[in-house]
């Protein structure tokens, strides 16, 4: 295993129909319309306030380089030869989100060893505050929940999920045991924002039929066949969606081969085949987690776009990073995130 388990653990969870984006706490907590936080039902791209620069002035290249290095190297002692069982994820507390604020914590019944983490509201608010400083309010208008979770150290660091009540609204969850690693947390929050950016309702139309019948293969194939663009497994990408343009440009020649890998049900065989797929096309991916699926590929490429100097475009992986420079709003978003990261390091 060459990629950090914080991200690599997603691979099996996302292998079929993106089930890793589901969130149990949403079902328990938001089961009535009255409990929903009614944020504006918009998922619009970042709004330009001024003409963006051609290239953001990166004032802390040592920091951004350290973030990339830390987030894409193996953990000490992880030889890749022996897998350890990942503990079951525990939901500790879930907050309702209203703009920049979190409130109305819902405390789960948990084992006593997690009580201190569950009650550490100051730490929860520090994590949330860092996320809100990185990502402007208008870019997270559909985020209605924030969950503190844990599955032990060095496993799943963060995730986003559509709520059960409304697939147009989302929840962010962060593992408090891993959140103390600043480079990993920074990288992962940018990665998770990329999912909000590329999978929101203005980008991908959710399939209610699939979401309401997740085990019905006939409905799945009907919905997939009816989508003339890229189909995520849970919805159809809009013709002008970032993900659709990214898929058409970078996945057309390898998608059928990837599908053969993705259909492998045995976990060990799946990982072996996915690793082989990555090494065959290594120059096309910024990390070895990126080939998990196009959704993860665009999220990883976006994260590298934000944290890396503008590349020359000598490889397909670098072309994927350059893809985002075609959208002025994303260049300005990059500048905002970098400015925040550098300010935190002063």
Phi, psi and omega in degrees: 000120183255348182251151185297137184296339177307321180258325186297333182295339177294334197302311179290322181297330184258007186293327182235115173057024179053044179296341179295348177271001177280155185218113183298321183299331179296318180298318183288325193264319184252070184257001176224153180297327182295335182277350182287144169275121186271082173276159179302131184283060179239153176216055187276152177299160178305131184271127178290130174258343178201166179295124183288153176289160178294327180211127181297141177280100182281109185268356180221062182299329178296322180292311181295323176295320178295323178298313180297317181295313182294324186276352183234022176242156180293153172289152177300134180088354179267094182277346182083359184267340183221124179271141174253149182291131180276128179299153177295139182290134177252126171273121184267308181205145178233130180253148167278143181252132172223100184065237179272355188259147169241143185203180176051059181297136175251114185267126178280157169283121188225163173298148186299335181292347180258001186300317182298321179290323180295323185270357184278073184297328179298319178293320178300315183289331177293317178297313180297319180297323178294317179298315182291334176285327178288318189245119180299155184305316184293343179270356180226031183297335182267003179276115186245354179218152174224119184246136170263125185227176167200143169231034184089173182280149172065033175240237180285120183271316182203162179200161169238154181210150171284143177286154179292322182292324187209110182291353176275354181244152192228162176232140172253132176234141183226135177279115184292334179288335180259348188290345179287346177276097188300315179299314180297318181297316180299310180302313186291321179295323175294317178301314181291324174300323179301327175293316176300319181295318190260347183242002179296168188297332178285346180255317181230121179282116182296144175267105178295328180298317179287318181297328179274344181223066189295341183257005183268104183293325180297315178296320180301310183291328176296313181293318179296319181292332182277355182264114180281349178254197177291135180251122186279345189107337177234357181182170184255125180294141175292153181305325182259017181290147175306313184296321180294316178295319179296315180297312182300323184280324192244347187245353185304320185277346186239358189294317181298320178295319177296321179301321177301320177294316186294338181275354180289124185270331178289126187300311181297316180294323179298310181297321179297316180291322179294319177298318179297320178299316179298311184292333176292324183241037189302326182285358180262353187232141181284335176216169179276359170272335184304321181287004176308316174187168180300328180296318178285327179298314181291327178291319177293317180297321178296318181298318176292323175304318181290316192266348184253154168298156180299124184278172180278337182089030183281343178231166177296324177301318178290326176297326177295322176293320179293336179309319185286339177291348178284350182245104183306324180296326180285328174296319178291324177297319177302314180300318180298313182296315180297319178300319179295313180301314182294324179294324180292339184269355182284000000 
